[in-house]
Amino acid sequence: MPISDIFNQASSVLKVEDLTSQCNGSRQVFTISEAFDSSSLRVYWNGIRQTTTEIVVESSLTFSTTFTPATGAPLVAEFYTL
């Protein structure tokens, strides 16, 4: 059985989006360019995967963080599209 079937993502595509340009030293809400499956969102700040205690999904296009990335800090989101 393919892994995609296990996670019920058979028709979805895994995407990776660099959100570094949105980091400005004060922003804590970030926007992804495509609607994503909230259960699939993984966020990496400075290369370290953040947990559900640091990330809150606000909508199918946005999430917030409990931390404030500095200007230009590496922030990457990995997700399945809807």
C-alpha positions as CSV (number, residue, x, y, z in Angstrom):
1,M,0.0,0.0,0.0
2,P,1.5,3.4,-0.9
3,I,2.2,5.7,1.9
4,S,0.0,8.3,0.4
5,D,-3.0,6.0,0.8
6,I,-2.2,5.5,4.5
7,F,-2.4,9.3,5.1
8,N,-5.4,9.7,2.8
9,Q,-3.4,12.1,0.7
10,A,-3.7,10.2,-2.6
11,S,-4.9,13.2,-4.6
12,S,-2.8,15.8,-2.8
13,V,0.6,17.0,-3.6
14,L,3.4,17.7,-1.1
15,K,4.5,21.3,-1.3
16,V,7.4,23.2,0.2
17,E,7.2,26.9,0.5
18,D,10.0,29.3,1.7
19,L,8.4,32.0,3.8
20,T,11.6,33.7,4.8
21,S,10.6,36.9,2.9
22,Q,7.7,37.2,5.3
23,C,9.9,37.3,8.4
24,N,10.4,40.9,9.6
25,G,11.1,40.7,13.3
26,S,7.5,41.4,14.3
27,R,5.2,39.2,12.2
28,Q,3.8,36.1,13.8
29,V,1.1,35.3,11.2
30,F,2.3,33.8,7.9
31,T,0.5,33.2,4.7
32,I,0.9,30.3,2.3
33,S,0.1,30.7,-1.3
34,E,-2.1,27.6,-1.6
35,A,-4.9,26.2,0.5
36,F,-3.4,23.4,2.6
37,D,-4.6,20.5,4.7
38,S,-4.2,21.7,8.3
39,S,-3.3,18.3,9.6
40,S,-0.3,18.1,7.2
41,L,1.4,21.4,8.0
42,R,5.0,21.2,9.1
43,V,7.0,24.4,9.8
44,Y,10.8,24.6,10.1
45,W,12.3,27.7,11.7
46,N,16.1,27.9,11.3
47,G,16.0,24.3,10.1
48,I,14.3,23.0,13.2
49,R,10.8,21.5,12.9
50,Q,8.3,23.3,15.2
51,T,5.7,21.4,17.2
52,T,2.0,22.0,17.6
53,T,2.7,24.0,20.7
54,E,4.5,26.6,18.5
55,I,2.2,26.6,15.5
56,V,-1.5,27.4,15.3
57,V,-3.4,26.9,12.0
58,E,-5.6,30.0,11.6
59,S,-7.2,29.1,8.2
60,S,-6.5,27.0,5.1
61,L,-4.0,29.7,4.0
62,T,-2.5,31.1,7.3
63,F,-0.8,30.0,10.5
64,S,0.6,31.8,13.5
65,T,3.6,31.1,15.6
66,T,4.3,31.6,19.3
67,F,7.7,32.9,18.4
68,T,8.8,35.9,16.3
69,P,11.3,35.1,13.6
70,A,14.0,37.8,13.1
71,T,14.2,39.6,9.7
72,G,15.4,37.1,7.1
73,A,15.3,34.1,9.5
74,P,14.8,30.9,7.5
75,L,11.1,29.8,7.8
76,V,9.9,27.0,5.6
77,A,6.4,25.4,5.4
78,E,5.8,21.8,4.2
79,F,2.2,20.8,3.5
80,Y,-0.2,18.9,1.4
81,T,-2.6,20.9,-0.8
82,L,-6.3,20.5,-0.5
